[in-house]
Amino acid sequence: MINKVGVKVKKVLFIIPTLTQTNGVAAFIVNYLSRFKLNNFEVEVIYNNLRPSQKYIDFFKSKGIRTYALPYVRDVGLKNYKEKIKKFFKEHHDYELIYSNVGYQTYFFYNEAKKYNLKRFAIHAHGTQSSDNALKNILGGFLQAKINKFCNYKLACSKLAGEGLFKSNDFKVINNAIDYNNFKFNNDYRKKLRKNFHIDDEKKIIGFVGRFVVQKNIFFFIELAKRLDSEYKIMMIGTGILKNDFIKKIKEYDIENKFIFIDEISNVNEYYSMFDYFLLPSLFEGLPVVGVEAQANGLPCLFSDTISNECKISENVVYLDRNNVDDWLENIDKMARNNNLKLNDDFNIDIQAKKFEDLLSKIVEE
């Protein structure tokens, strides 16, 4: 394809784990592509078809980006999943660059892509380990070692994530940048949402946005809730395989009244203004986008000490031992909102997107 000024457009395939609303990788891709001029790229996206967000589907359509859905591997099994990848590359193999964001699953895509002499392969590390499942983590580590040998370009969301997956310093950090303005505190959102949920302004809301999976250490919130005063409620936005178990557990402890659950939503930026605190007690992370979003909103953020210090873009953040509930309670008690926080530009999408687009241009020209 030739663009309007006679320059050959480079075709790039982005591989994304899912397009669910609370998936940080999907948010990363959408945030960056929303700022791309796309004059010199023809971008296509392939993703695993698990609860795709209509908002994201509509976004890609509005940008003229073609999307392809693979079945979710847990639904069809690994053998059938690999067959679908094989079929895809048989029909689509004219890419100048394949840009993978699916960790060790990249290996399955590479095995098919190499049959068509597709040599430019970039992989982006979004976490410090392959999986929160011990067996998958071992398998993932084995496949990741193979990936590290053939991959031309290694990128990571943080220094911690890059070192964790690539086992070296041979990578470039691309920050999980966002539109700061979209996440600024908005008192109208706060009033509207609190009214909808019948919550007065004196009630303190502790917020969580993410998946109900082992990685996010969600059962920590139960231990916290047992100790919280009645003035606090915990709002958890997201879904996942452990959600039903979580709800069952809080019923056993008779603390249901301390929780509010919201499924995946497209206007999560509005809900941050409803919160008074944001907690992320994860067992491991790369660099969580939600942590950046919460800071942009002015929220006091309490993170587990397993999360990279690179996520701290404001002074309203503390890192705590995820096993010490007392420390979390103490810091909740003394921290407060600051809607006038000064944020650095490291995660400002308007600054970072141009750098990323220039990097991709350089890669496809090599």
C-alpha positions, 0 to 999 in steps of 0.5 A: 500500500502507498500513502498519499505522499507516495511512501510505502506503508508498513504493515504491522500486526499487533497481538493482544491477549484480550480486549476486555475492558479491565485488561491493562495490555488492551488499554496500553495498545488503545492508548498509544494507537489513539495518538498514532498518525498511522500515515506510514503504518497499516495496523492490524490486531489479533486478540483472544476472544474473551469478553471483548469490549465494544468500546475497544472494537468501535475504536479500532473500527474508527481508526480503520484498523482491521481486527481478528478474533482467536478463540480463547485457549481455555475454551478450545484447548491448546491444540485447537488454538494453535490450529487457529493460529496456523490458519490465520498465518496461512491467510495473512502473512504480508507483515513487515513487523509482528508486535506481540504482547502475549508473553510466552504465547508468542512462541506459538505465533512465531512458529507459524510466522517463520514459515512465511519468512516473517523475520521482524518480531518484537515482544513487549513484556507486560509482567514480571513472570509468565503466569500466576499458575505454577505449572504455566509459569514453568512452561512459560519460562521454558518457552520464553527462553526460546523466544528470547533467542529469536526475538529481534526487538525486546520491549517492556513496560518497566525495568522490573518486567523486562528483567523478569522475562528477558533475564537481561538488560537488553530491552527498551522500556515503553511506559504505560502512558495515558491521557492525564486529562481523561482521569482528572478528578471530576466532582460532578462524576463523584456526586452523580455516582455516589447518588446512584449508589446511595453513598453519602460523601462522608463514607470512604470508598476504597477502590480496586480495578482489575481481574479477579485472579491470583496475581491480583491477590484479591483475597487480601481485601477480605482480610482488610474488610474484616478490620475496617470500620463501618465508615468504609466500603470497598468497591471492586471493578472487574471480573475473573475466574475467582470472583464467585469464590470471592463472593462466597467467602465474604458471605461466609464472613458476613461482610457482604455489606462492606463490598460493592461489585461492578462488572467491566465498564467502559467509563472507569475513569469516572469511577476513580473520582468516586473513590477516596483511596486506591489499593493494588495488593498484587503478588506481581505486576509489570507496571499496572496502568490502573496505578497510573490512572489512579494517581492522575485522579489525585487518589492516595495509592497503596501498592504492594512492594512487589510493584515496580517503583517506576509506577510512582509518578506522584508523591501520593503513593506508598509501597507496603508489605502485602502480608502486613494488614496493619500497615495498610490500615495505618496508611489508609487512616493517614492518607488523603486525596490531592487533586492538584498533584504534579505528575511527571511526563513519563506517562503522558500519552501526548509525549510518549506516543510520538516516541513509540511511533518513531521507534516502530518506524525505525524498526520496520526500516532496519 
